[in-house]
Amino acid sequence: MILAPLTTLEHWKRIADDWTHMNSILYYDPNSSEGREQIRNWEWYFTDVTYKGTVTQKSELYKFNIMITSFEVFMSDLNPII
């Protein structure tokens, strides 16, 4: 996880993509918690369709190796969980 200032998030994403073979995700949408929820629903975990034909989220298989976000977004999404 990379927590960075808002002005440098795109730079961190570009550097991670250029310098590594790891899959990185930019987790940032300051104005819309619904946008971040969509990221969690569709970009967080791989979808498993092999279990008796049903679609389930495999909570142990993340789609990304690096998550890049700002401290403010991280704290705003962490507070409801705690």
CYANA upper distance limits for C-alpha pairs under 8 A (distance plus 0.5 A):
  1 MET  CA     66 ILE  CA      6.09
  1 MET  CA     67 MET  CA      5.30
  1 MET  CA     68 ILE  CA      6.51
  1 MET  CA     69 THR  CA      8.37
  2 ILE  CA     66 ILE  CA      7.75
  2 ILE  CA     67 MET  CA      6.63
  2 ILE  CA     68 ILE  CA      5.27
  2 ILE  CA     69 THR  CA      6.87
  3 LEU  CA     68 ILE  CA      6.66
  3 LEU  CA     69 THR  CA      5.78
  3 LEU  CA     70 SER  CA      5.58
  3 LEU  CA     71 PHE  CA      6.05
  3 LEU  CA     74 PHE  CA      8.47
  4 ALA  CA      8 THR  CA      6.99
  4 ALA  CA      9 LEU  CA      6.72
  4 ALA  CA     68 ILE  CA      7.90
  4 ALA  CA     69 THR  CA      6.85
  4 ALA  CA     70 SER  CA      5.59
  4 ALA  CA     71 PHE  CA      7.15
  5 PRO  CA      9 LEU  CA      7.12
  5 PRO  CA     70 SER  CA      6.18
  5 PRO  CA     71 PHE  CA      7.78
  6 LEU  CA     69 THR  CA      8.36
  6 LEU  CA     70 SER  CA      6.22
  8 THR  CA     12 TRP  CA      6.75
  9 LEU  CA     13 LYS  CA      6.81
  9 LEU  CA     26 LEU  CA      8.01
  9 LEU  CA     68 ILE  CA      7.24
  9 LEU  CA     69 THR  CA      7.16
  9 LEU  CA     70 SER  CA      7.83
 10 GLU  CA     14 ARG  CA      6.66
 10 GLU  CA     26 LEU  CA      8.29
 11 HIS  CA     15 ILE  CA      6.63
 12 TRP  CA     16 ALA  CA      6.56
 12 TRP  CA     68 ILE  CA      7.78
 13 LYS  CA     17 ASP  CA      6.68
 13 LYS  CA     24 SER  CA      7.33
 13 LYS  CA     25 ILE  CA      7.92
 13 LYS  CA     26 LEU  CA      7.14
 13 LYS  CA     68 ILE  CA      7.37
 14 ARG  CA     18 ASP  CA      6.55
 15 ILE  CA     19 TRP  CA      6.35
 16 ALA  CA     20 THR  CA      6.21
 16 ALA  CA     22 MET  CA      7.97
 16 ALA  CA     24 SER  CA      7.29
 17 ASP  CA     21 HIS  CA      7.37
 17 ASP  CA     22 MET  CA      7.64
 17 ASP  CA     23 ASN  CA      7.78
 17 ASP  CA     24 SER  CA      7.35
 22 MET  CA     64 PHE  CA      7.94
 22 MET  CA     65 ASN  CA      6.23
 22 MET  CA     66 ILE  CA      7.59
 23 ASN  CA     63 LYS  CA      7.95
 23 ASN  CA     64 PHE  CA      5.41
 23 ASN  CA     65 ASN  CA      5.82
 23 ASN  CA     66 ILE  CA      6.97
 24 SER  CA     64 PHE  CA      5.93
 24 SER  CA     65 ASN  CA      6.31
 24 SER  CA     66 ILE  CA      5.02
 24 SER  CA     67 MET  CA      6.36
 24 SER  CA     68 ILE  CA      7.86
 25 ILE  CA     64 PHE  CA      6.78
 25 ILE  CA     66 ILE  CA      6.78
 25 ILE  CA     67 MET  CA      5.57
 25 ILE  CA     68 ILE  CA      6.68
 26 LEU  CA     67 MET  CA      6.64
 26 LEU  CA     68 ILE  CA      5.42
 26 LEU  CA     69 THR  CA      6.71
 27 TYR  CA     36 ARG  CA      7.40
 27 TYR  CA     39 ILE  CA      7.81
 27 TYR  CA     67 MET  CA      7.03
 27 TYR  CA     68 ILE  CA      6.32
 27 TYR  CA     69 THR  CA      5.59
 28 TYR  CA     36 ARG  CA      7.33
 28 TYR  CA     68 ILE  CA      8.39
 28 TYR  CA     69 THR  CA      6.12
 28 TYR  CA     70 SER  CA      7.59
 28 TYR  CA     73 VAL  CA      7.26
 29 ASP  CA     33 SER  CA      7.59
 29 ASP  CA     35 GLY  CA      6.72
 29 ASP  CA     36 ARG  CA      6.60
 29 ASP  CA     73 VAL  CA      8.26
 30 PRO  CA     73 VAL  CA      7.04
 32 SER  CA     36 ARG  CA      7.32
 33 SER  CA     37 GLU  CA      6.61
 34 GLU  CA     38 GLN  CA      6.73
 35 GLY  CA     39 ILE  CA      6.96
 36 ARG  CA     40 ARG  CA      6.78
 37 GLU  CA     41 ASN  CA      6.61
 38 GLN  CA     42 TRP  CA      6.49
 38 GLN  CA     43 GLU  CA      8.27
 39 ILE  CA     43 GLU  CA      5.55
 39 ILE  CA     44 TRP  CA      7.11
 40 ARG  CA     44 TRP  CA      5.40
 40 ARG  CA     45 TYR  CA      8.36
 41 ASN  CA     45 TYR  CA      8.22
 43 GLU  CA     63 LYS  CA      6.95
 44 TRP  CA     62 TYR  CA      6.22
 44 TRP  CA     63 LYS  CA      6.20
 44 TRP  CA     64 PHE  CA      7.69
 45 TYR  CA     57 GLN  CA      6.70
 45 TYR  CA     58 LYS  CA      6.57
 45 TYR  CA     59 SER  CA      6.66
 45 TYR  CA     60 GLU  CA      8.12
 45 TYR  CA     61 LEU  CA      6.17
 45 TYR  CA     62 TYR  CA      4.95
 45 TYR  CA     63 LYS  CA      5.77
 46 PHE  CA     57 GLN  CA      6.88
 46 PHE  CA     58 LYS  CA      6.49
 46 PHE  CA     61 LEU  CA      6.43
 46 PHE  CA     62 TYR  CA      6.71
 46 PHE  CA     63 LYS  CA      6.29
 47 THR  CA     55 VAL  CA      7.13
 47 THR  CA     56 THR  CA      6.38
 47 THR  CA     57 GLN  CA      5.38
 47 THR  CA     58 LYS  CA      6.62
 48 ASP  CA     54 THR  CA      8.40
 48 ASP  CA     55 VAL  CA      6.23
 48 ASP  CA     56 THR  CA      5.82
 48 ASP  CA     57 GLN  CA      6.57
 48 ASP  CA     58 LYS  CA      6.75
 49 VAL  CA     53 GLY  CA      6.21
 49 VAL  CA     54 THR  CA      6.04
 49 VAL  CA     55 VAL  CA      5.14
 49 VAL  CA     56 THR  CA      7.10
 50 THR  CA     54 THR  CA      7.50
 50 THR  CA     55 VAL  CA      8.18
 51 TYR  CA     55 VAL  CA      7.96
 51 TYR  CA     56 THR  CA      8.43
 69 THR  CA     73 VAL  CA      7.26
 69 THR  CA     74 PHE  CA      7.24
 70 SER  CA     74 PHE  CA      6.72
 71 PHE  CA     75 MET  CA      6.61
 72 GLU  CA     76 SER  CA      6.59
 73 VAL  CA     77 ASP  CA      6.71
 74 PHE  CA     78 LEU  CA      6.53
 75 MET  CA     79 ASN  CA      6.51
 76 SER  CA     80 PRO  CA      7.95
 77 ASP  CA     81 ILE  CA      7.73
 78 LEU  CA     82 ILE  CA      7.03
